[in-house]
């Protein structure tokens, strides 16, 4: 019943900006860590950024200073604001979260992914 759904992906020109959003839904008791990962064709899935329930953030070196992760606990959402995008940022971006559903043990969840393409 618990699921994560990403939105906001699309095509953007180099140097442009794009904002991603991920919504958690279902009967949820607790959402702890949330994060964004990305996977380019033929590449492994890599960490982009994570954020704890109290707001502590961690970023991959490749996106530091350009991307900002944030969350709204009341709305059960995590966001990724991406600025100064370059073609190397092109990938499918996945939302990830550690969630404890009502009546179940905590587990890690993935969204279906949203495509971000940076090209002129």
N, C-alpha and C positions, 0 to 999 in steps of 0.2 A: 504493500500500500504506500510505502514511502518512496518517493522518487524526486529526482533533481532534473530540472529542465532549464537549459540554457537558451538565451536569446540575445540578439543584437549583432550577430555576425554579418559579414557582408564584404563588399569590395570597397577598398579605400586606396587613394593615391599615396605614394611615398611622402612622408612628412605629415600626413594627416592623422586624424584621431578617430577612435572608435570606442564605444563603451559596451561592455558585455554585462549581462545580468543572469543570475541563476536563482531560481525559486525552488525551495524545498516544500513539498506538500505531503499530506498524510497525517496520521495520528502520531505526532512527535512529542516526546517528552523533553529531550535535550539535544541540541546541536552544539558540538564542541568545535573542533577544528574545521575550517573550510578552506578551500583553495582552488587554484586554477592550474591546469596542466595543458600542454599542447603537444601535438604530434604532426610532424610534416611527413609527406610521402616518403617511405623507405627509411624513416628515422624512428628511434624509440620515443616513447612518451616521456616528456621532460617536465620537471617542475617549473612553473612560472612564478607563482606567489602563493603564500598561505597566510591565514589570519586566525588567531585563536579567538575564543569566545570573549575574551577581555580586550581584544584589539591589538595584540602583539603581531607584527607582520614580519614576513621573511620573503625575500625576492631572489630570483636567479640573477646572477651578475649581468647577464645579457639584457635585462630589462630594468635594472636599477636606474632611477632618475627619469624613466620614461613611463612606466606603468605604476598604477596605484590600485591596491586592493582595499576594499572596504566592505562592511556588512551592516545590515539592519536586522537586528535580532527579532524585533517585533514583527517585521515582515517576512522573516525567515529567508532573507536574500543575501547573496554575496555578489559584489560587483568587481569589475576590472575595467578601469579607465586606462586606455592605451593611447599614448601620445607619441609624436615623432616616430611614427611607424615606418619600417623599412621592409623590403621584400623578404628578408630573413625571418620576419615575424609571421609570414604566411604559414598557416597550419590549421588543423582542427583543434579548437580549444574546448577542453573538458572541465566541467565543474566537479568538485570532489568534496565530500563532507563526511565527518564522523557523526553519526546520528544514533540516538537511542529512541526507538519507537515505543509507544505506550504498550506495555505488556510483553516486550521483547528485549533481548540483550542488545547492547550497542553493536553497530556494524558500520562498515565503510561503504559509501555509495558513490556511484558515478552517474553523471548525466550522459545524454546521448551525443553530445558534442555539437559545436556550431562552427561553421567554416569562416575563417578570416583570411581574405586574400588582399595582399598589398601589392599593387601593380599600377603602372601608368598606361 
